Amino acid sequence: MTSRKHVVYWHETEPVVPEPPLRENADCDIAIVGGGYTGLWAAHFLKEAEPALDIRVIEAEYAGYGASGRADGFVTPTIGKDIQGLVRTFGTRRSLEASQAVGRSVLEIGRFARRNKIDVEYEANDYLMVATTQAQLKRLRADRELAGTIAGREQPPLLSAAQAREVIGSPAVLGATRTGGALVNPFKLARGVARVIKERGVVIHENTPVLEVRPGVRPQVVTPGGTITADKVIVAANALQSTFQQFRNKTVPLWSYAMVSEPLTEEQLGRVDWAGREGMVEAKTFLTCARFTADNRLLWAGGPAFYFWGRDTRRRRMNDQRAYRALFEEFGRFFPMWRDLRFTYTYGGVMDITRDYAPHFGSLPGGNIFYGYGFNGNGIAATHTGGKVLRDLVLGKDSDFSRLLYVDDAQRSARAFPPEPLLYIGARATARLMEWKESRA
């Protein structure tokens, strides 16, 4: 494996001129902590609903720097991680409502980009959920049957090994299901949403880390350069949500890794049947996935999901060679005919994992600090839906969105993870347990 840069590939596809940091105290109607998809979409939908609102977004780096701008770019109608668990917890009707809402977001993101002339490299190609073991085939069948029960209609057939390989020509694939979805450049999408809301009057403070969110009659967002006092605050910090006292131990940051190759030549592209440019996702909890970029690079991502002691999210964790060795080994299993591909970008990022593998939205006691987090690595479409959820919660509207299963209530709230060292021990044990369960046919 050849590797040149521990740099996020997507970050080099568009230049960034950060907005000025906060340098004085300020006052506004709504302050949003976090410049990722959740915070940006919430600002967009709030401003769309109430144009007079004074809204400020506060971001430690720059909009799209974190998980939103280093995602793999799969826009899928997925909620959390586990459809079986979703139905067990919420029932068929509520799971269908949420799935339909997120499915609409897949299409609406494409329309948003076209309407606002944002080149997000949107490709409505669907994606292929593939099985490479008998256990994964069993999971595909079960998920397909459950999806049919939820939707109340027959689902597309399970593809045989030969049929699946006609779509994506990997010798590792034993079967597959085709699912609606799209591919985007996730960084261009995040930066594009940031530009749109800025043009509509939202103030974005970049390079402005938030030190504390103080509750009160008018809550405060404390930063090194000043304090913002607002009528309402939204905390949308993704994998860093639990760094705020109010959300301590509600999420665990798991690291996921990716490799991006040089652009493939025509000869290299011709070695593998993949004419439709679909995304490919392996049918397991901590998945392996692949896709082409707009300039015909191959992105290969996923593999082992590492948790580091003390919720370590420092940048040096991007360079963990164990992850890249595991990814490259899996790549050779899927695509031995591409052994000569040179991977020139290798990088990692953190995703927010909740105990029930599902998102959580709501408000804290007092009713003026709101939150949205817990996308478990499947957030591009779900955060768009989540922006509508936060809009209606903040504006006090009883709507289809404020009643989605996303929203916490007296019966449902995010369960806390244990403190260290139990968290570290539990994270490692859970990973092993999942590997064992997913290896059983």
Secondary structure, DSSP 8 states (H G I E B T S, - for coil): ----B-S-GGGGSS---------S-EEEEEEEE--SHHHHHHHHHHHHH-TT--EEEE-SS-TT-SGGGGS--EE-S--SS-HHHHHHHHHHHHHHHHHHHHHHHHHHHHHHHHHTT-----B---EEEEE-SHHHHHHHHHHHHHHHHHHTS-----EEHHHHHHHS--TT--EEEEE--EE--HHHHHHHHHHHHHHTT-EEE-S----EEE-SSS-EEEETTEEEEEEEEEE--GGGGGGSGGGTTS-EEEEEEEEEE----HHHHTTS--TT--EEEESSSS-EEEEE-TTS-EEEEEEEEE--TTT---GGGGG-HHHHHHHHHHHHHH-GGGTT--EEEEEEEEEEE-TTSS-EEEE-TTS-EEEEE--TT--HHHHHHHHHHHHHHHTT---TTTTSTTB--SS--------TTHHHHHHHHHHHHHHHHHH--
